[in-house]
Amino acid sequence: MRSLSRLVPVAIAGMLGACGGGDSATGPKAGSVTGIAGDNATAPTGGTLPVSFVVLGADGFPLSGAKVAWTVSPTSAAAVTPTAVTTDATGAAATTVNVGSTQGAFTVSGKVNGVDPVAFHLTAVNPCQYLNSYTFGATASGTLSRADCKLNGYFYDFYRLDLPTGQQSSVSIGMQSSKFDAYVELYTLNGDLIGADNNVDQGVKDARLDIILGAGGTYVIGANSLDQDTVGAYTLNTSLRPTSLTGCRDVWVTPGATVIDTIRTTDCLNTGFYSDEVFMWIQGGTTIRLSERATAFDPLLKLYQANFSTQMFDSVWANNDSSGTNKNAYFSFAVPTEGVFLLDIGTAVAGQTGEYTLAFSSNTAAGPTAFQTPAAPQALHFFPFSRAKGWRRRS
């Protein structure tokens, strides 16, 4: 014979579940939802997305304690963590979507008692075509992982960099990591490389790319590593820098740039001649036009192309006087094949110094508005950036 005392708690529990503010399976009943965040978002395969919404009671106030169950359709597209949550004091319910390896559209739904499921329409894309959002001047934290875009053996994270349209910008892009030797590149939206750099200084594995951009608009930062098959955490940051070439540091320029600077005795020194130097990555078929104007000295421009086979800078063009009566230097050069070019902005007489103006233009047409995966010319990973590069020049 059963004891009555063993039946009483069950009966009481049943009565409690049948009255009051909801049952233990679904929680309090919602009146509506608001604050939906994350719908129509895109993420790379292997990436993550946050989604959330706020549950309101019948009185229109945030509902605490509501039970939300998260599901994915199709189930193979992604996983959510956690799969079930309870709304907090503000009525908020959130989860993280861990995107799978399949590209395409999928849906994540949050079910709460009293209202229709809240559907988030999401899309997984190729990580080589995905741009992380980034605000200039901010510090972004990221991680190179094996789910990232992999180009020629290197893992990449890409960031969209928007700069004021219609004006020149001189920027510095830094990348720091304690896990690997950082390497940073900058691309146009059509995937053309326009600058890259490795160590800030000799012995310092943090990367810094200094570049003078002749035009504003949208660019793409490629955060990666010097060595292949390398992963780990990093930070990325940007800042404005002076439009100057002092101290013989590595600086890149793009067409449209104008530089007003001074040849100093602290600048680059080659066999008694002081000069400033800039790097350029130029696409084949591009015609570049460069001029150096000065009154304090006789200007001389020399253009070299990096030869990765011989580890030399091959001389490809030079100009001293634009004409018999004009000592300013100028030339127009049709680039036959893409590559790294070194421009020496110097003087025709040894030991001269003084102020000059450099103007750089080209016949480059406007690019697309959608990002195209870069070819990623990884030969640059073996290019010895920094002033200890040791490459000889072929005059």
Buried (B, 14 or more C-beta within 10 A) or exposed (E): EEEEEEEEEEEEEEEEEEEEEBBEEBBBBBBEBEBBEBBEBBBBBBBEBEBBBBBBBEEEEBBBBBBBBBEBEEEEBBBBEEEEBEBBEEBBBBBBBBBBEEBEEBBBBBBBBBBEBBEBEBBBBEBBBBBBEBEBEEEBEBBBBEBBBBBEEBBBBBBBBEBEEEEBBBBBBBBBBEEBBBBBBBBBBBBBBBBBBBBBEEEEBBBBBBBBBBBBBBBBBBBBBBEEEBBBBBBBBBEEBEBBBEEBBBBBBBBBBBBEBBBBEEBBEEEEBBBBBBBBBBBEEBEBBBBBBBEEBBBBBBBBBBBBEEBBBBBBBBBBBBEEEEBBBBBBBEBEEBBBBBBBBBBBEEEBBBEBBBBBBBEBEEBEEEBBBBEBBBEBBEBEBBBEBEBEBEE
